[in-house]
Every structure is written in structure tokens, then in C-alpha cells.
Amino acid sequence: MRILVLNGPNMNMLGIRQPEIYGTTTYRELVDRIKREAADLDMEVSCIQSNHEGELVDAIQQAYFDHLDGIVINPAAYTHTSIALLDAVKAVGIPTVEVHVSDPDTREDYRHVSYIREACAASIRGHGLDGYLEALRFLKNLKQ
């Protein structure tokens, strides 16, 4: 299986940004954890982080042309604002799992709306960084 892991704005600041919410693990450490779990699951994974919505849309579309088997996405703030990401996931038809380190439903009211969720096979919220590993396992089980 070949999986794309996408992270939206400010996720590159993990370990620095609001450690009381997101913890002290850095983005690099997160990517290493994802790659180790993917290897254990016999998956090939590529990780992309961007603060730019269009780059995330481009990566989703490229996943289609590259015939990838699944997408794990933490759209971060774009969760609540981006119909473009929703449309991209709908367009490609690749099984996608939405992941959030914290649970947006327990935070500020404006974080309660997820545009992308309706196009996702699952949504994992509030499980910390382990949510990414759960998403990989979900996609592995979905394919079997």
C-alpha cells in the first residue's frame, strides 16, 4: 500500500506551538513515527506539510495520478475553512482519513465545523499523535 500523509498550516511548528495542546514532539519526530509504523504495516508512506492550501490540493490531486491507496490528512486550520480541500478529496475518490491531534469539537466554536469530514472514510480526533498511526491501521484494514 502507498499512503500520502498531509499536514496543513502550522503543523511544522509541533513541539513549539501550544505544547499544552499539541505536546512537545516535533514535526520531524512525528514523521519518523509515521514512517516506522508504515514500515511495520508494509506500507510506503510520503509525508508532506504545507502552510499553503493550493499545495495541499495539488498533493491530493497528484495522489490520484500516482495511484496511491490512501490519504491521511490533518488539514489543521483549513479544516474549518477549505471547501477546496473537500472538493479535491471528493474528486480523487481515494480513501481518506481526517486526523486531528486535539479534538476540535471540544475547543472554540469555530473549530466545530469540518468541511473535509464528509469526504472522509473516518475521522480520528483527540488521540494525540497516535491518531496518525491509527489512521494508517484503519487504511490497512480497509484495503484487506
Backbone bond lengths (Angstrom), bond angles and torsions (degrees), N, CA, C in turn:
res aa  C-N    CA-C-N  psi(-1)  N-CA   C-N-CA  omega(-1)  CA-C   N-CA-C  phi
1 M - - - 1.449 - - 1.526 109.79 -
2 R 1.309 113.62 143.01 1.469 120.53 177.57 1.520 108.84 -119.20
3 I 1.334 115.35 123.76 1.459 122.02 -171.93 1.525 110.04 -124.64
4 L 1.313 115.51 140.60 1.462 122.92 172.56 1.519 108.04 -105.01
5 V 1.328 116.63 129.14 1.463 122.28 174.21 1.522 107.29 -111.51
6 L 1.327 114.99 117.51 1.469 121.66 -178.19 1.515 110.59 -111.46
7 N 1.309 116.16 136.58 1.456 122.35 175.07 1.514 109.51 -127.64
8 G 1.316 115.12 133.16 1.450 121.86 -177.19 1.515 113.92 -87.26
9 P 1.335 115.47 -159.46 1.454 121.86 -170.03 1.528 113.86 -59.42
10 N 1.308 113.10 139.97 1.466 125.01 175.43 1.523 114.56 72.79
11 M 1.330 118.75 -3.24 1.457 119.62 178.66 1.526 110.91 -68.06
12 N 1.312 117.32 -22.36 1.464 120.57 174.65 1.528 111.53 -67.03
13 M 1.320 117.11 -11.76 1.465 122.36 -179.08 1.529 112.45 -96.53
14 L 1.331 116.92 11.14 1.468 119.47 175.99 1.525 109.19 -53.14
15 G 1.317 115.60 142.74 1.457 121.38 -178.29 1.520 112.39 90.31
16 I 1.318 116.11 -21.08 1.464 122.52 179.42 1.526 109.06 -112.07
17 R 1.312 114.96 -46.94 1.472 123.10 -174.76 1.525 111.33 -75.42
18 Q 1.296 117.06 121.10 1.460 124.19 174.37 1.528 113.27 34.88
19 P 1.328 117.37 65.85 1.466 119.84 -177.52 1.525 113.22 -59.55
20 E 1.326 117.92 -22.51 1.461 120.24 177.66 1.528 111.34 -68.39
21 I 1.323 117.46 -20.17 1.465 122.10 177.21 1.526 110.93 -103.77
22 Y 1.336 116.51 -45.28 1.465 121.10 -170.63 1.527 114.15 -103.92
23 G 1.326 117.91 -5.67 1.453 121.05 178.57 1.516 112.72 85.61
24 T 1.316 115.15 -173.77 1.469 121.13 -176.12 1.524 113.34 -109.42
25 T 1.309 117.31 -0.45 1.467 120.54 176.69 1.521 109.01 -70.08
26 T 1.325 116.50 134.75 1.464 120.78 -179.11 1.527 110.70 -81.01
27 Y 1.323 115.11 165.56 1.466 120.04 177.17 1.535 110.14 -60.53
28 R 1.312 116.82 -42.33 1.476 120.52 179.42 1.524 110.67 -59.32
29 E 1.332 116.45 -42.03 1.465 120.54 178.32 1.522 110.90 -65.84
30 L 1.317 117.14 -37.73 1.465 120.53 176.07 1.521 110.30 -61.25
31 V 1.312 117.30 -47.80 1.471 120.96 179.84 1.528 110.20 -59.07
32 D 1.323 117.35 -41.63 1.464 120.56 178.20 1.527 110.87 -61.59
33 R 1.322 117.66 -42.66 1.471 121.36 178.03 1.525 111.00 -62.22
34 I 1.325 116.26 -43.58 1.470 120.85 179.50 1.523 109.93 -61.76
35 K 1.314 116.83 -45.10 1.472 120.39 -178.51 1.524 111.81 -65.32
36 R 1.330 117.99 -37.56 1.473 120.40 177.28 1.528 110.92 -65.03
37 E 1.350 116.19 -44.56 1.466 119.72 179.01 1.526 110.80 -63.87
38 A 1.320 116.61 -41.76 1.470 120.53 178.70 1.524 110.60 -60.95
39 A 1.307 117.51 -42.84 1.466 120.60 178.94 1.526 110.30 -62.23
40 D 1.336 116.93 -41.84 1.465 120.80 178.38 1.530 111.56 -63.18
41 L 1.334 116.06 -29.31 1.471 121.20 -179.79 1.524 112.35 -92.66
42 D 1.322 116.26 5.86 1.466 122.24 -177.60 1.529 111.10 59.19
43 M 1.329 114.82 45.10 1.458 122.08 177.64 1.517 109.34 -116.07
44 E 1.307 114.57 151.24 1.462 121.54 170.03 1.522 105.95 -102.85
45 V 1.314 117.18 127.76 1.459 120.27 -175.32 1.525 110.29 -129.24
46 S 1.327 115.08 140.69 1.462 120.17 170.75 1.520 107.28 -122.69
47 C 1.317 116.00 139.14 1.460 122.37 -176.65 1.523 109.63 -116.22
48 I 1.312 115.12 130.62 1.468 121.76 179.04 1.517 107.98 -130.59
49 Q 1.322 115.95 134.74 1.456 121.86 172.24 1.512 107.47 -123.93
50 S 1.320 115.77 135.47 1.463 119.52 176.28 1.523 109.87 -147.08
51 N 1.311 114.37 145.06 1.455 121.34 173.68 1.517 111.16 -91.05
52 H 1.343 116.58 4.79 1.463 122.00 -173.56 1.525 110.52 -117.92
53 E 1.303 115.92 121.12 1.460 122.24 -175.97 1.524 112.43 -55.95
54 G 1.321 117.60 -45.26 1.459 120.92 -177.89 1.520 112.73 -61.85
55 E 1.322 117.42 -35.05 1.470 119.90 177.34 1.521 111.04 -66.43
56 L 1.317 116.67 -35.83 1.466 119.97 176.71 1.526 110.87 -67.59
57 V 1.332 116.91 -41.60 1.463 121.51 176.12 1.530 109.74 -60.97
58 D 1.322 116.95 -45.68 1.466 121.03 178.56 1.526 111.11 -58.68
59 A 1.329 117.22 -41.66 1.467 120.74 -178.98 1.532 110.89 -65.98
60 I 1.323 117.25 -39.44 1.469 120.83 177.13 1.526 110.23 -63.09
61 Q 1.319 116.90 -45.91 1.463 120.28 179.01 1.529 111.35 -63.87
62 Q 1.324 117.52 -39.53 1.465 120.72 179.12 1.522 110.87 -64.59
63 A 1.326 116.57 -33.29 1.469 120.03 177.55 1.525 110.70 -58.30
64 Y 1.317 117.12 -35.16 1.461 121.47 177.21 1.531 110.40 -65.47
65 F 1.312 115.84 -49.04 1.468 120.02 -177.77 1.521 112.19 -68.38
66 D 1.327 116.44 -25.41 1.464 121.07 177.75 1.525 112.04 -89.09
67 H 1.343 117.10 2.22 1.467 123.50 178.00 1.534 112.65 57.06
68 L 1.339 116.50 43.99 1.456 120.07 178.13 1.521 110.04 -73.80
69 D 1.331 115.41 157.21 1.463 121.51 -174.33 1.523 113.93 -93.20
70 G 1.317 117.29 -18.40 1.453 119.34 -177.64 1.515 111.64 -168.33
71 I 1.328 114.15 161.36 1.458 121.87 177.74 1.526 107.93 -132.05
72 V 1.319 115.34 134.83 1.453 122.57 168.63 1.514 105.16 -111.56
73 I 1.330 117.53 125.88 1.461 119.61 -176.53 1.520 111.67 -133.18
74 N 1.320 114.14 130.07 1.456 121.47 166.65 1.522 104.75 -112.66
75 P 1.326 116.89 95.61 1.457 119.33 -177.26 1.520 113.51 -71.63
76 A 1.341 116.62 -7.86 1.463 122.53 -178.29 1.526 109.00 54.02
77 A 1.314 118.70 -132.41 1.470 121.11 -176.03 1.529 112.55 -61.11
78 Y 1.332 117.67 -25.61 1.469 119.78 178.51 1.528 112.28 -67.44
79 T 1.329 117.19 -14.56 1.463 121.22 175.36 1.520 110.39 -51.34
80 H 1.329 115.01 -40.74 1.456 122.34 -169.79 1.524 113.33 -97.64
81 T 1.333 116.65 0.99 1.468 118.87 -173.95 1.517 114.69 -134.99
82 S 1.331 118.45 -16.83 1.460 119.41 -165.65 1.521 114.32 -105.83
83 I 1.306 114.47 102.16 1.454 120.23 169.76 1.531 109.22 -75.71
84 A 1.319 116.58 -25.22 1.470 120.39 178.22 1.529 111.17 -61.78
85 L 1.329 118.18 -41.27 1.465 120.24 177.42 1.519 110.50 -67.42
86 L 1.314 117.01 -41.56 1.473 120.86 175.49 1.520 110.17 -56.30
87 D 1.323 117.06 -50.66 1.461 121.03 -178.38 1.525 111.89 -61.70
88 A 1.330 117.00 -37.81 1.467 120.19 179.70 1.522 111.03 -65.09
89 V 1.337 116.78 -45.25 1.467 119.82 179.38 1.524 110.37 -64.40
90 K 1.333 117.24 -41.27 1.466 120.08 176.45 1.530 110.88 -61.78
91 A 1.319 116.90 -40.98 1.466 121.27 -176.06 1.521 112.36 -63.57
92 V 1.333 116.96 -40.79 1.463 118.97 -173.18 1.521 112.98 -83.56
93 G 1.323 118.13 -23.79 1.463 120.51 177.58 1.517 114.89 65.92
94 I 1.307 117.60 22.68 1.467 121.95 178.57 1.523 108.20 -90.63
95 P 1.338 118.55 133.15 1.460 119.33 177.27 1.530 110.88 -53.63
96 T 1.327 115.45 126.31 1.458 121.53 -173.96 1.520 109.75 -129.40
97 V 1.332 114.82 139.76 1.455 121.46 176.55 1.523 108.45 -118.07
98 E 1.322 115.44 125.47 1.462 122.50 175.04 1.527 108.24 -84.07
99 V 1.334 116.57 132.13 1.463 121.64 179.97 1.520 108.95 -128.17
100 H 1.335 115.00 138.43 1.463 121.18 172.05 1.522 108.39 -135.25
101 V 1.323 116.23 133.04 1.458 121.54 -179.61 1.528 109.72 -62.87
102 S 1.322 116.60 -49.00 1.464 121.25 174.83 1.529 107.54 -95.65
103 D 1.315 116.05 174.95 1.462 119.45 176.28 1.522 108.36 -99.89
104 P 1.338 117.42 104.45 1.455 119.47 -176.91 1.527 113.56 -60.31
105 D 1.322 116.76 -23.77 1.459 120.31 -178.84 1.535 112.20 -70.11
106 T 1.321 117.14 -14.24 1.467 121.05 178.99 1.525 111.82 -105.23
107 R 1.309 116.17 6.35 1.467 120.87 -177.80 1.525 110.39 -106.97
108 E 1.295 117.77 -154.72 1.459 122.58 -177.32 1.528 110.10 -56.88
109 D 1.347 114.79 150.07 1.470 120.42 -176.74 1.529 112.46 -54.96
110 Y 1.328 117.82 -39.39 1.462 119.86 -177.47 1.523 112.94 -66.79
111 R 1.315 117.70 -13.89 1.468 120.91 177.55 1.527 112.46 -89.48
112 H 1.305 118.40 -2.98 1.466 121.06 -176.00 1.524 113.06 -76.76
113 V 1.308 118.10 -17.56 1.463 122.12 -178.67 1.526 109.59 -96.37
114 S 1.317 115.21 126.89 1.464 120.96 173.85 1.520 108.17 -119.58
115 Y 1.310 116.03 112.70 1.464 119.36 177.81 1.520 111.32 -69.93
116 I 1.315 117.37 -36.47 1.467 120.32 -172.76 1.528 112.77 -76.34
117 R 1.316 117.00 -22.63 1.469 120.99 -172.38 1.522 113.08 -54.18
118 E 1.323 118.08 -37.55 1.464 119.71 -176.09 1.529 113.15 -64.71
119 A 1.327 117.23 -19.94 1.463 120.64 179.82 1.530 112.47 -96.85
120 C 1.327 117.05 1.12 1.463 120.81 -173.92 1.525 112.05 -100.59
121 A 1.317 114.93 147.31 1.462 121.45 177.06 1.523 111.17 -74.17
122 A 1.339 116.78 -24.65 1.465 121.78 179.15 1.515 108.81 -158.08
123 S 1.324 114.59 159.89 1.457 121.99 175.66 1.519 107.67 -134.62
124 I 1.320 115.71 122.51 1.464 121.61 -178.93 1.519 106.93 -114.58
125 R 1.335 115.89 115.31 1.460 121.00 -173.42 1.521 110.32 -129.02
126 G 1.342 114.66 135.40 1.453 119.70 172.23 1.512 115.65 79.05
127 H 1.317 118.50 15.92 1.465 121.64 179.23 1.522 111.26 -100.90
128 G 1.320 116.43 16.51 1.459 119.94 -178.81 1.519 110.75 65.18
129 L 1.312 115.30 -155.89 1.468 119.80 -179.14 1.525 112.05 -69.72
130 D 1.326 116.86 -20.22 1.471 119.98 176.46 1.522 111.63 -62.30
131 G 1.331 117.49 -20.51 1.453 120.48 177.80 1.516 113.08 -57.63
132 Y 1.329 116.41 -34.36 1.472 120.10 177.55 1.528 110.51 -64.70
133 L 1.326 116.78 -40.69 1.466 120.83 -179.67 1.525 109.84 -68.67
134 E 1.327 116.32 -38.78 1.466 120.55 175.70 1.520 110.48 -61.24
135 A 1.326 116.44 -39.49 1.468 120.49 179.72 1.526 111.09 -63.95
136 L 1.314 117.43 -41.41 1.467 120.42 177.11 1.524 110.50 -61.21
137 R 1.327 116.52 -44.88 1.469 120.50 179.46 1.535 110.95 -64.31
138 F 1.331 116.34 -38.69 1.467 120.13 177.15 1.528 110.39 -58.93
139 L 1.346 116.56 -47.44 1.462 119.95 -179.19 1.516 111.83 -65.53
140 K 1.329 117.19 -36.59 1.470 121.26 177.14 1.524 109.69 -62.36
141 N 1.319 117.52 -46.45 1.470 121.57 -179.96 1.523 111.36 -67.42
142 L 1.322 116.83 -34.03 1.462 121.00 179.24 1.528 110.64 -63.85
143 K 1.315 116.80 -35.89 1.472 122.35 -175.76 1.530 111.96 -78.39
144 Q 1.341 117.24 -20.99 1.467 119.53 -176.14 1.509 112.61 -78.94
